[in-house]
Amino acid sequence: MFGLFKRKDPVCGMKEEKGRGMEKHGSWFCSQNCLKQYEKRPKSHSCCH
Ligand SMILES: [Zn+2]
């Protein structure tokens, strides 16, 4: 299995690296710190980004 499209950390924008970071909420995070920041943020409206 090989991912056709690489994901990005939605917090800092780092590209997904094999064997690093973690996956949660359907996204990839480079570190616990970014994951925490993401969870702190209020979700933006899906209708108007
Ligand atoms: Zn990050």
mmCIF file of the protein (N, C-alpha, C, O) and its ligand, coordinates in Angstrom:
data_MODEL
# 
_entry.id   MODEL 
# 
loop_
_entity.id 
_entity.type 
_entity.pdbx_number_of_molecules 
1 polymer     1 
2 non-polymer 1 
# 
_entity_poly.entity_id                      1 
_entity_poly.type                           'polypeptide(L)' 
_entity_poly.nstd_linkage                   no 
_entity_poly.nstd_monomer                   no 
_entity_poly.pdbx_seq_one_letter_code       MFGLFKRKDPVCGMKEEKGRGMEKHGSWFCSQNCLKQYEKRPKSHSCCH 
_entity_poly.pdbx_seq_one_letter_code_can   MFGLFKRKDPVCGMKEEKGRGMEKHGSWFCSQNCLKQYEKRPKSHSCCH 
_entity_poly.pdbx_strand_id                 A 
# 
loop_
_entity_poly_seq.entity_id 
_entity_poly_seq.num 
_entity_poly_seq.mon_id 
_entity_poly_seq.hetero 
1 1  MET n 
1 2  PHE n 
1 3  GLY n 
1 4  LEU n 
1 5  PHE n 
1 6  LYS n 
1 7  ARG n 
1 8  LYS n 
1 9  ASP n 
1 10 PRO n 
1 11 VAL n 
1 12 CYS n 
1 13 GLY n 
1 14 MET n 
1 15 LYS n 
1 16 GLU n 
1 17 GLU n 
1 18 LYS n 
1 19 GLY n 
1 20 ARG n 
1 21 GLY n 
1 22 MET n 
1 23 GLU n 
1 24 LYS n 
1 25 HIS n 
1 26 GLY n 
1 27 SER n 
1 28 TRP n 
1 29 PHE n 
1 30 CYS n 
1 31 SER n 
1 32 GLN n 
1 33 ASN n 
1 34 CYS n 
1 35 LEU n 
1 36 LYS n 
1 37 GLN n 
1 38 TYR n 
1 39 GLU n 
1 40 LYS n 
1 41 ARG n 
1 42 PRO n 
1 43 LYS n 
1 44 SER n 
1 45 HIS n 
1 46 SER n 
1 47 CYS n 
1 48 CYS n 
1 49 HIS n 
# 
loop_
_struct_asym.id 
_struct_asym.entity_id 
A 1 
B 2 
# 
loop_
_chem_comp.id 
_chem_comp.type 
_chem_comp.mon_nstd_flag 
ARG 'L-peptide linking' y 
ASN 'L-peptide linking' y 
ASP 'L-peptide linking' y 
CYS 'L-peptide linking' y 
GLN 'L-peptide linking' y 
GLU 'L-peptide linking' y 
GLY 'peptide linking'   y 
HIS 'L-peptide linking' y 
LEU 'L-peptide linking' y 
LYS 'L-peptide linking' y 
MET 'L-peptide linking' y 
PHE 'L-peptide linking' y 
PRO 'L-peptide linking' y 
SER 'L-peptide linking' y 
TRP 'L-peptide linking' y 
TYR 'L-peptide linking' y 
VAL 'L-peptide linking' y 
ZN  non-polymer         . 
# 
_pdbx_entity_nonpoly.entity_id   2 
_pdbx_entity_nonpoly.name        ? 
_pdbx_entity_nonpoly.comp_id     ZN 
# 
_pdbx_nonpoly_scheme.asym_id         B 
_pdbx_nonpoly_scheme.entity_id       2 
_pdbx_nonpoly_scheme.mon_id          ZN 
_pdbx_nonpoly_scheme.ndb_seq_num     1 
_pdbx_nonpoly_scheme.pdb_seq_num     101 
_pdbx_nonpoly_scheme.auth_seq_num    101 
_pdbx_nonpoly_scheme.pdb_mon_id      ZN 
_pdbx_nonpoly_scheme.auth_mon_id     ZN 
_pdbx_nonpoly_scheme.pdb_strand_id   A 
_pdbx_nonpoly_scheme.pdb_ins_code    . 
# 
loop_
_atom_site.group_PDB 
_atom_site.id 
_atom_site.type_symbol 
_atom_site.label_atom_id 
_atom_site.label_alt_id 
_atom_site.label_comp_id 
_atom_site.label_asym_id 
_atom_site.label_entity_id 
_atom_site.label_seq_id 
_atom_site.pdbx_PDB_ins_code 
_atom_site.Cartn_x 
_atom_site.Cartn_y 
_atom_site.Cartn_z 
_atom_site.occupancy 
_atom_site.B_iso_or_equiv 
_atom_site.pdbx_formal_charge 
_atom_site.auth_seq_id 
_atom_site.auth_comp_id 
_atom_site.auth_asym_id 
_atom_site.auth_atom_id 
_atom_site.pdbx_PDB_model_num 
ATOM   1   N  N  . MET A 1 1  ? 0.846   -1.200 0.000  1.00 0.00 ? 1   MET A N  1 
ATOM   2   C  CA . MET A 1 1  ? 0.000   0.000  0.000  1.00 0.00 ? 1   MET A CA 1 
ATOM   3   C  C  . MET A 1 1  ? 0.878   1.246  0.000  1.00 0.00 ? 1   MET A C  1 
ATOM   4   O  O  . MET A 1 1  ? 1.801   1.380  0.804  1.00 0.00 ? 1   MET A O  1 
ATOM   5   N  N  . PHE A 1 2  ? 0.580   2.111  -0.881 1.00 0.00 ? 2   PHE A N  1 
ATOM   6   C  CA . PHE A 1 2  ? 1.343   3.351  -0.951 1.00 0.00 ? 2   PHE A CA 1 
ATOM   7   C  C  . PHE A 1 2  ? 0.383   4.508  -1.132 1.00 0.00 ? 2   PHE A C  1 
ATOM   8   O  O  . PHE A 1 2  ? -0.397  4.534  -2.083 1.00 0.00 ? 2   PHE A O  1 
ATOM   9   N  N  . GLY A 1 3  ? 0.440   5.455  -0.229 1.00 0.00 ? 3   GLY A N  1 
ATOM   10  C  CA . GLY A 1 3  ? -0.469  6.595  -0.312 1.00 0.00 ? 3   GLY A CA 1 
ATOM   11  C  C  . GLY A 1 3  ? -0.214  7.402  -1.562 1.00 0.00 ? 3   GLY A C  1 
ATOM   12  O  O  . GLY A 1 3  ? 0.918   7.799  -1.837 1.00 0.00 ? 3   GLY A O  1 
ATOM   13  N  N  . LEU A 1 4  ? -1.252  7.642  -2.306 1.00 0.00 ? 4   LEU A N  1 
ATOM   14  C  CA . LEU A 1 4  ? -1.074  8.402  -3.546 1.00 0.00 ? 4   LEU A CA 1 
ATOM   15  C  C  . LEU A 1 4  ? -0.927  9.888  -3.273 1.00 0.00 ? 4   LEU A C  1 
ATOM   16  O  O  . LEU A 1 4  ? -0.216  10.599 -3.983 1.00 0.00 ? 4   LEU A O  1 
ATOM   17  N  N  . PHE A 1 5  ? -1.596  10.332 -2.257 1.00 0.00 ? 5   PHE A N  1 
ATOM   18  C  CA . PHE A 1 5  ? -1.421  11.753 -1.962 1.00 0.00 ? 5   PHE A CA 1 
ATOM   19  C  C  . PHE A 1 5  ? -1.028  11.945 -0.516 1.00 0.00 ? 5   PHE A C  1 
ATOM   20  O  O  . PHE A 1 5  ? -1.611  11.368 0.401  1.00 0.00 ? 5   PHE A O  1 
ATOM   21  N  N  . LYS A 1 6  ? -0.034  12.763 -0.350 1.00 0.00 ? 6   LYS A N  1 
ATOM   22  C  CA . LYS A 1 6  ? 0.488   12.969 0.992  1.00 0.00 ? 6   LYS A CA 1 
ATOM   23  C  C  . LYS A 1 6  ? -0.351  13.984 1.740  1.00 0.00 ? 6   LYS A C  1 
ATOM   24  O  O  . LYS A 1 6  ? -0.831  14.977 1.195  1.00 0.00 ? 6   LYS A O  1 
ATOM   25  N  N  . ARG A 1 7  ? -0.497  13.685 2.995  1.00 0.00 ? 7   ARG A N  1 
ATOM   26  C  CA . ARG A 1 7  ? -1.259  14.605 3.819  1.00 0.00 ? 7   ARG A CA 1 
ATOM   27  C  C  . ARG A 1 7  ? -0.320  15.600 4.475  1.00 0.00 ? 7   ARG A C  1 
ATOM   28  O  O  . ARG A 1 7  ? 0.901   15.439 4.492  1.00 0.00 ? 7   ARG A O  1 
ATOM   29  N  N  . LYS A 1 8  ? -0.937  16.617 5.005  1.00 0.00 ? 8   LYS A N  1 
ATOM   30  C  CA . LYS A 1 8  ? -0.153  17.645 5.673  1.00 0.00 ? 8   LYS A CA 1 
ATOM   31  C  C  . LYS A 1 8  ? -0.692  17.877 7.068  1.00 0.00 ? 8   LYS A C  1 
ATOM   32  O  O  . LYS A 1 8  ? -1.886  17.741 7.332  1.00 0.00 ? 8   LYS A O  1 
ATOM   33  N  N  . ASP A 1 9  ? 0.199   18.220 7.927  1.00 0.00 ? 9   ASP A N  1 
ATOM   34  C  CA . ASP A 1 9  ? -0.207  18.651 9.255  1.00 0.00 ? 9   ASP A CA 1 
ATOM   35  C  C  . ASP A 1 9  ? -1.021  19.931 9.083  1.00 0.00 ? 9   ASP A C  1 
ATOM   36  O  O  . ASP A 1 9  ? -0.501  20.919 8.565  1.00 0.00 ? 9   ASP A O  1 
ATOM   37  N  N  . PRO A 1 10 ? -2.286  19.935 9.507  1.00 0.00 ? 10  PRO A N  1 
ATOM   38  C  CA . PRO A 1 10 ? -3.129  21.114 9.306  1.00 0.00 ? 10  PRO A CA 1 
ATOM   39  C  C  . PRO A 1 10 ? -2.730  22.281 10.196 1.00 0.00 ? 10  PRO A C  1 
ATOM   40  O  O  . PRO A 1 10 ? -3.187  23.403 9.980  1.00 0.00 ? 10  PRO A O  1 
ATOM   41  N  N  . VAL A 1 11 ? -1.900  22.042 11.176 1.00 0.00 ? 11  VAL A N  1 
ATOM   42  C  CA . VAL A 1 11 ? -1.506  23.106 12.099 1.00 0.00 ? 11  VAL A CA 1 
ATOM   43  C  C  . VAL A 1 11 ? -0.262  23.830 11.611 1.00 0.00 ? 11  VAL A C  1 
ATOM   44  O  O  . VAL A 1 11 ? -0.279  25.052 11.465 1.00 0.00 ? 11  VAL A O  1 
ATOM   45  N  N  . CYS A 1 12 ? 0.794   23.113 11.361 1.00 0.00 ? 12  CYS A N  1 
ATOM   46  C  CA . CYS A 1 12 ? 2.045   23.767 10.965 1.00 0.00 ? 12  CYS A CA 1 
ATOM   47  C  C  . CYS A 1 12 ? 2.362   23.606 9.487  1.00 0.00 ? 12  CYS A C  1 
ATOM   48  O  O  . CYS A 1 12 ? 3.262   24.263 8.964  1.00 0.00 ? 12  CYS A O  1 
ATOM   49  N  N  . GLY A 1 13 ? 1.616   22.721 8.806  1.00 0.00 ? 13  GLY A N  1 
ATOM   50  C  CA . GLY A 1 13 ? 1.811   22.584 7.366  1.00 0.00 ? 13  GLY A CA 1 
ATOM   51  C  C  . GLY A 1 13 ? 2.908   21.613 6.974  1.00 0.00 ? 13  GLY A C  1 
ATOM   52  O  O  . GLY A 1 13 ? 3.227   21.486 5.792  1.00 0.00 ? 13  GLY A O  1 
ATOM   53  N  N  . MET A 1 14 ? 3.483   20.934 7.934  1.00 0.00 ? 14  MET A N  1 
ATOM   54  C  CA . MET A 1 14 ? 4.535   19.970 7.620  1.00 0.00 ? 14  MET A CA 1 
ATOM   55  C  C  . MET A 1 14 ? 3.963   18.784 6.846  1.00 0.00 ? 14  MET A C  1 
ATOM   56  O  O  . MET A 1 14 ? 2.862   18.312 7.131  1.00 0.00 ? 14  MET A O  1 
ATOM   57  N  N  . LYS A 1 15 ? 4.718   18.322 5.880  1.00 0.00 ? 15  LYS A N  1 
ATOM   58  C  CA . LYS A 1 15 ? 4.257   17.180 5.096  1.00 0.00 ? 15  LYS A CA 1 
ATOM   59  C  C  . LYS A 1 15 ? 4.397   15.900 5.898  1.00 0.00 ? 15  LYS A C  1 
ATOM   60  O  O  . LYS A 1 15 ? 5.290   15.747 6.731  1.00 0.00 ? 15  LYS A O  1 
ATOM   61  N  N  . GLU A 1 16 ? 3.482   14.991 5.615  1.00 0.00 ? 16  GLU A N  1 
ATOM   62  C  CA . GLU A 1 16 ? 3.502   13.723 6.328  1.00 0.00 ? 16  GLU A CA 1 
ATOM   63  C  C  . GLU A 1 16 ? 4.805   12.986 6.080  1.00 0.00 ? 16  GLU A C  1 
ATOM   64  O  O  . GLU A 1 16 ? 5.272   12.878 4.947  1.00 0.00 ? 16  GLU A O  1 
ATOM   65  N  N  . GLU A 1 17 ? 5.376   12.489 7.149  1.00 0.00 ? 17  GLU A N  1 
ATOM   66  C  CA . GLU A 1 17 ? 6.606   11.706 7.041  1.00 0.00 ? 17  GLU A CA 1 
ATOM   67  C  C  . GLU A 1 17 ? 6.365   10.321 7.593  1.00 0.00 ? 17  GLU A C  1 
ATOM   68  O  O  . GLU A 1 17 ? 5.765   10.127 8.651  1.00 0.00 ? 17  GLU A O  1 
ATOM   69  N  N  . LYS A 1 18 ? 6.854   9.379  6.836  1.00 0.00 ? 18  LYS A N  1 
ATOM   70  C  CA . LYS A 1 18 ? 6.680   7.996  7.244  1.00 0.00 ? 18  LYS A CA 1 
ATOM   71  C  C  . LYS A 1 18 ? 7.309   7.748  8.610  1.00 0.00 ? 18  LYS A C  1 
ATOM   72  O  O  . LYS A 1 18 ? 8.442   8.157  8.865  1.00 0.00 ? 18  LYS A O  1 
ATOM   73  N  N  . GLY A 1 19 ? 6.577   7.086  9.469  1.00 0.00 ? 19  GLY A N  1 
ATOM   74  C  CA . GLY A 1 19 ? 7.132   6.722  10.764 1.00 0.00 ? 19  GLY A CA 1 
ATOM   75  C  C  . GLY A 1 19 ? 7.216   7.850  11.763 1.00 0.00 ? 19  GLY A C  1 
ATOM   76  O  O  . GLY A 1 19 ? 7.765   7.697  12.854 1.00 0.00 ? 19  GLY A O  1 
ATOM   77  N  N  . ARG A 1 20 ? 6.658   8.996  11.372 1.00 0.00 ? 20  ARG A N  1 
ATOM   78  C  CA . ARG A 1 20 ? 6.695   10.118 12.307 1.00 0.00 ? 20  ARG A CA 1 
ATOM   79  C  C  . ARG A 1 20 ? 5.291   10.609 12.585 1.00 0.00 ? 20  ARG A C  1 
ATOM   80  O  O  . ARG A 1 20 ? 4.362   10.369 11.813 1.00 0.00 ? 20  ARG A O  1 
ATOM   81  N  N  . GLY A 1 21 ? 5.159   11.280 13.669 1.00 0.00 ? 21  GLY A N  1 
ATOM   82  C  CA . GLY A 1 21 ? 3.889   11.900 13.986 1.00 0.00 ? 21  GLY A CA 1 
ATOM   83  C  C  . GLY A 1 21 ? 2.788   10.901 14.292 1.00 0.00 ? 21  GLY A C  1 
ATOM   84  O  O  . GLY A 1 21 ? 3.044   9.749  14.641 1.00 0.00 ? 21  GLY A O  1 
ATOM   85  N  N  . MET A 1 22 ? 1.570   11.365 14.153 1.00 0.00 ? 22  MET A N  1 
ATOM   86  C  CA . MET A 1 22 ? 0.432   10.519 14.489 1.00 0.00 ? 22  MET A CA 1 
ATOM   87  C  C  . MET A 1 22 ? -0.784  10.912 13.670 1.00 0.00 ? 22  MET A C  1 
ATOM   88  O  O  . MET A 1 22 ? -0.876  12.007 13.115 1.00 0.00 ? 22  MET A O  1 
ATOM   89  N  N  . GLU A 1 23 ? -1.704  9.978  13.623 1.00 0.00 ? 23  GLU A N  1 
ATOM   90  C  CA . GLU A 1 23 ? -2.908  10.210 12.854 1.00 0.00 ? 23  GLU A CA 1 
ATOM   91  C  C  . GLU A 1 23 ? -4.091  10.345 13.791 1.00 0.00 ? 23  GLU A C  1 
ATOM   92  O  O  . GLU A 1 23 ? -4.290  9.524  14.686 1.00 0.00 ? 23  GLU A O  1 
ATOM   93  N  N  . LYS A 1 24 ? -4.863  11.379 13.575 1.00 0.00 ? 24  LYS A N  1 
ATOM   94  C  CA . LYS A 1 24 ? -6.067  11.563 14.366 1.00 0.00 ? 24  LYS A CA 1 
ATOM   95  C  C  . LYS A 1 24 ? -7.029  12.485 13.647 1.00 0.00 ? 24  LYS A C  1 
ATOM   96  O  O  . LYS A 1 24 ? -6.623  13.347 12.868 1.00 0.00 ? 24  LYS A O  1 
ATOM   97  N  N  . HIS A 1 25 ? -8.307  12.293 13.919 1.00 0.00 ? 25  HIS A N  1 
ATOM   98  C  CA . HIS A 1 25 ? -9.344  13.110 13.295 1.00 0.00 ? 25  HIS A CA 1 
ATOM   99  C  C  . HIS A 1 25 ? -9.252  13.081 11.775 1.00 0.00 ? 25  HIS A C  1 
ATOM   100 O  O  . HIS A 1 25 ? -9.686  14.020 11.109 1.00 0.00 ? 25  HIS A O  1 
ATOM   101 N  N  . GLY A 1 26 ? -8.698  12.024 11.230 1.00 0.00 ? 26  GLY A N  1 
ATOM   102 C  CA . GLY A 1 26 ? -8.592  11.935 9.784  1.00 0.00 ? 26  GLY A CA 1 
ATOM   103 C  C  . GLY A 1 26 ? -7.480  12.783 9.198  1.00 0.00 ? 26  GLY A C  1 
ATOM   104 O  O  . GLY A 1 26 ? -7.383  12.947 7.982  1.00 0.00 ? 26  GLY A O  1 
ATOM   105 N  N  . SER A 1 27 ? -6.636  13.323 10.078 1.00 0.00 ? 27  SER A N  1 
ATOM   106 C  CA . SER A 1 27 ? -5.516  14.122 9.607  1.00 0.00 ? 27  SER A CA 1 
ATOM   107 C  C  . SER A 1 27 ? -4.226  13.597 10.208 1.00 0.00 ? 27  SER A C  1 
ATOM   108 O  O  . SER A 1 27 ? -4.237  12.776 11.125 1.00 0.00 ? 27  SER A O  1 
ATOM   109 N  N  . TRP A 1 28 ? -3.125  14.080 9.682  1.00 0.00 ? 28  TRP A N  1 
ATOM   110 C  CA . TRP A 1 28 ? -1.838  13.682 10.218 1.00 0.00 ? 28  TRP A CA 1 
ATOM   111 C  C  . TRP A 1 28 ? -1.215  14.861 10.943 1.00 0.00 ? 28  TRP A C  1 
ATOM   112 O  O  . TRP A 1 28 ? -1.270  16.003 10.486 1.00 0.00 ? 28  TRP A O  1 
ATOM   113 N  N  . PHE A 1 29 ? -0.619  14.551 12.092 1.00 0.00 ? 29  PHE A N  1 
ATOM   114 C  CA . PHE A 1 29 ? 0.034   15.592 12.879 1.00 0.00 ? 29  PHE A CA 1 
ATOM   115 C  C  . PHE A 1 29 ? 1.470   15.211 13.141 1.00 0.00 ? 29  PHE A C  1 
ATOM   116 O  O  . PHE A 1 29 ? 1.765   14.061 13.466 1.00 0.00 ? 29  PHE A O  1 
ATOM   117 N  N  . CYS A 1 30 ? 2.362   16.166 13.003 1.00 0.00 ? 30  CYS A N  1 
ATOM   118 C  CA . CYS A 1 30 ? 3.789   15.871 13.154 1.00 0.00 ? 30  CYS A CA 1 
ATOM   119 C  C  . CYS A 1 30 ? 4.133   15.631 14.607 1.00 0.00 ? 30  CYS A C  1 
ATOM   120 O  O  . CYS A 1 30 ? 5.091   14.917 14.903 1.00 0.00 ? 30  CYS A O  1 
ATOM   121 N  N  . SER A 1 31 ? 3.384   16.205 15.508 1.00 0.00 ? 31  SER A N  1 
ATOM   122 C  CA . SER A 1 31 ? 3.716   16.062 16.923 1.00 0.00 ? 31  SER A CA 1 
ATOM   123 C  C  . SER A 1 31 ? 2.479   16.200 17.795 1.00 0.00 ? 31  SER A C  1 
ATOM   124 O  O  . SER A 1 31 ? 1.423   16.662 17.363 1.00 0.00 ? 31  SER A O  1 
ATOM   125 N  N  . GLN A 1 32 ? 2.654   15.785 19.026 1.00 0.00 ? 32  GLN A N  1 
ATOM   126 C  CA . GLN A 1 32 ? 1.592   15.903 20.017 1.00 0.00 ? 32  GLN A CA 1 
ATOM   127 C  C  . GLN A 1 32 ? 1.190   17.362 20.177 1.00 0.00 ? 32  GLN A C  1 
ATOM   128 O  O  . GLN A 1 32 ? 0.025   17.694 20.398 1.00 0.00 ? 32  GLN A O  1 
ATOM   129 N  N  . ASN A 1 33 ? 2.180   18.204 20.059 1.00 0.00 ? 33  ASN A N  1 
ATOM   130 C  CA . ASN A 1 33 ? 1.936   19.625 20.222 1.00 0.00 ? 33  ASN A CA 1 
ATOM   131 C  C  . ASN A 1 33 ? 0.961   20.166 19.179 1.00 0.00 ? 33  ASN A C  1 
ATOM   132 O  O  . ASN A 1 33 ? 0.041   20.918 19.499 1.00 0.00 ? 33  ASN A O  1 
ATOM   133 N  N  . CYS A 1 34 ? 1.180   19.771 17.939 1.00 0.00 ? 34  CYS A N  1 
ATOM   134 C  CA . CYS A 1 34 ? 0.291   20.221 16.868 1.00 0.00 ? 34  CYS A CA 1 
ATOM   135 C  C  . CYS A 1 34 ? -1.102  19.637 17.049 1.00 0.00 ? 34  CYS A C  1 
ATOM   136 O  O  . CYS A 1 34 ? -2.109  20.300 16.800 1.00 0.00 ? 34  CYS A O  1 
ATOM   137 N  N  . LEU A 1 35 ? -1.141  18.394 17.484 1.00 0.00 ? 35  LEU A N  1 
ATOM   138 C  CA . LEU A 1 35 ? -2.439  17.755 17.707 1.00 0.00 ? 35  LEU A CA 1 
ATOM   139 C  C  . LEU A 1 35 ? -3.215  18.516 18.781 1.00 0.00 ? 35  LEU A C  1 
ATOM   140 O  O  . LEU A 1 35 ? -4.421  18.732 18.658 1.00 0.00 ? 35  LEU A O  1 
ATOM   141 N  N  . LYS A 1 36 ? -2.513  18.912 19.817 1.00 0.00 ? 36  LYS A N  1 
ATOM   142 C  CA . LYS A 1 36 ? -3.165  19.649 20.894 1.00 0.00 ? 36  LYS A CA 1 
ATOM   143 C  C  . LYS A 1 36 ? -3.685  20.982 20.384 1.00 0.00 ? 36  LYS A C  1 
ATOM   144 O  O  . LYS A 1 36 ? -4.800  21.391 20.707 1.00 0.00 ? 36  LYS A O  1 
ATOM   145 N  N  . GLN A 1 37 ? -2.883  21.643 19.597 1.00 0.00 ? 37  GLN A N  1 
ATOM   146 C  CA . GLN A 1 37 ? -3.306  22.932 19.065 1.00 0.00 ? 37  GLN A CA 1 
ATOM   147 C  C  . GLN A 1 37 ? -4.529  22.778 18.186 1.00 0.00 ? 37  GLN A C  1 
ATOM   148 O  O  . GLN A 1 37 ? -5.440  23.605 18.210 1.00 0.00 ? 37  GLN A O  1 
ATOM   149 N  N  . TYR A 1 38 ? -4.534  21.713 17.416 1.00 0.00 ? 38  TYR A N  1 
ATOM   150 C  CA . TYR A 1 38 ? -5.666  21.460 16.525 1.00 0.00 ? 38  TYR A CA 1 
ATOM   151 C  C  . TYR A 1 38 ? -6.933  21.230 17.328 1.00 0.00 ? 38  TYR A C  1 
ATOM   152 O  O  . TYR A 1 38 ? -8.006  21.715 16.969 1.00 0.00 ? 38  TYR A O  1 
ATOM   153 N  N  . GLU A 1 39 ? -6.802  20.494 18.407 1.00 0.00 ? 39  GLU A N  1 
ATOM   154 C  CA . GLU A 1 39 ? -7.967  20.181 19.222 1.00 0.00 ? 39  GLU A CA 1 
ATOM   155 C  C  . GLU A 1 39 ? -8.461  21.390 19.996 1.00 0.00 ? 39  GLU A C  1 
ATOM   156 O  O  . GLU A 1 39 ? -9.630  21.460 20.375 1.00 0.00 ? 39  GLU A O  1 
ATOM   157 N  N  . LYS A 1 40 ? -7.569  22.338 20.228 1.00 0.00 ? 40  LYS A N  1 
ATOM   158 C  CA . LYS A 1 40 ? -7.953  23.553 20.942 1.00 0.00 ? 40  LYS A CA 1 
ATOM   159 C  C  . LYS A 1 40 ? -8.755  24.484 20.050 1.00 0.00 ? 40  LYS A C  1 
ATOM   160 O  O  . LYS A 1 40 ? -9.637  25.212 20.505 1.00 0.00 ? 40  LYS A O  1 
ATOM   161 N  N  . ARG A 1 41 ? -8.423  24.437 18.773 1.00 0.00 ? 41  ARG A N  1 
ATOM   162 C  CA . ARG A 1 41 ? -9.055  25.349 17.832 1.00 0.00 ? 41  ARG A CA 1 
ATOM   163 C  C  . ARG A 1 41 ? -10.524 25.041 17.635 1.00 0.00 ? 41  ARG A C  1 
ATOM   164 O  O  . ARG A 1 41 ? -10.922 23.878 17.571 1.00 0.00 ? 41  ARG A O  1 
ATOM   165 N  N  . PRO A 1 42 ? -11.311 26.066 17.540 1.00 0.00 ? 42  PRO A N  1 
ATOM   166 C  CA . PRO A 1 42 ? -12.708 25.826 17.168 1.00 0.00 ? 42  PRO A CA 1 
ATOM   167 C  C  . PRO A 1 42 ? -12.748 25.432 15.702 1.00 0.00 ? 42  PRO A C  1 
ATOM   168 O  O  . PRO A 1 42 ? -11.971 25.935 14.890 1.00 0.00 ? 42  PRO A O  1 
ATOM   169 N  N  . LYS A 1 43 ? -13.632 24.554 15.380 1.00 0.00 ? 43  LYS A N  1 
ATOM   170 C  CA . LYS A 1 43 ? -13.720 24.107 13.992 1.00 0.00 ? 43  LYS A CA 1 
ATOM   171 C  C  . LYS A 1 43 ? -14.254 25.221 13.113 1.00 0.00 ? 43  LYS A C  1 
ATOM   172 O  O  . LYS A 1 43 ? -15.205 25.920 13.464 1.00 0.00 ? 43  LYS A O  1 
ATOM   173 N  N  . SER A 1 44 ? -13.632 25.365 11.984 1.00 0.00 ? 44  SER A N  1 
ATOM   174 C  CA . SER A 1 44 ? -14.107 26.392 11.058 1.00 0.00 ? 44  SER A CA 1 
ATOM   175 C  C  . SER A 1 44 ? -15.332 25.880 10.316 1.00 0.00 ? 44  SER A C  1 
ATOM   176 O  O  . SER A 1 44 ? -15.561 24.675 10.213 1.00 0.00 ? 44  SER A O  1 
ATOM   177 N  N  . HIS A 1 45 ? -16.088 26.795 9.817  1.00 0.00 ? 45  HIS A N  1 
ATOM   178 C  CA . HIS A 1 45 ? -17.285 26.396 9.098  1.00 0.00 ? 45  HIS A CA 1 
ATOM   179 C  C  . HIS A 1 45 ? -16.927 25.679 7.805  1.00 0.00 ? 45  HIS A C  1 
ATOM   180 O  O  . HIS A 1 45 ? -16.123 26.162 7.008  1.00 0.00 ? 45  HIS A O  1 
ATOM   181 N  N  . SER A 1 46 ? -17.523 24.552 7.620  1.00 0.00 ? 46  SER A N  1 
ATOM   182 C  CA . SER A 1 46 ? -17.200 23.782 6.428  1.00 0.00 ? 46  SER A CA 1 
ATOM   183 C  C  . SER A 1 46 ? -17.794 24.434 5.180  1.00 0.00 ? 46  SER A C  1 
ATOM   184 O  O  . SER A 1 46 ? -17.372 24.157 4.057  1.00 0.00 ? 46  SER A O  1 
ATOM   185 N  N  . CYS A 1 47 ? -18.773 25.297 5.394  1.00 0.00 ? 47  CYS A N  1 
ATOM   186 C  CA . CYS A 1 47 ? -19.453 25.872 4.232  1.00 0.00 ? 47  CYS A CA 1 
ATOM   187 C  C  . CYS A 1 47 ? -18.631 26.953 3.564  1.00 0.00 ? 47  CYS A C  1 
ATOM   188 O  O  . CYS A 1 47 ? -18.727 27.129 2.349  1.00 0.00 ? 47  CYS A O  1 
ATOM   189 N  N  . CYS A 1 48 ? -17.812 27.698 4.333  1.00 0.00 ? 48  CYS A N  1 
ATOM   190 C  CA . CYS A 1 48 ? -17.177 28.871 3.723  1.00 0.00 ? 48  CYS A CA 1 
ATOM   191 C  C  . CYS A 1 48 ? -15.696 28.992 4.045  1.00 0.00 ? 48  CYS A C  1 
ATOM   192 O  O  . CYS A 1 48 ? -15.090 30.026 3.767  1.00 0.00 ? 48  CYS A O  1 
ATOM   193 N  N  . HIS A 1 49 ? -15.119 27.986 4.610  1.00 0.00 ? 49  HIS A N  1 
ATOM   194 C  CA . HIS A 1 49 ? -13.681 27.959 4.876  1.00 0.00 ? 49  HIS A CA 1 
ATOM   195 C  C  . HIS A 1 49 ? -13.158 29.292 5.357  1.00 0.00 ? 49  HIS A C  1 
ATOM   196 O  O  . HIS A 1 49 ? -11.964 29.427 5.623  1.00 0.00 ? 49  HIS A O  1 
HETATM 197 ZN ZN . ZN  B 2 .  ? 3.021   20.088 13.062 1.00 0.00 2 101 ZN  A ZN 1 
# 
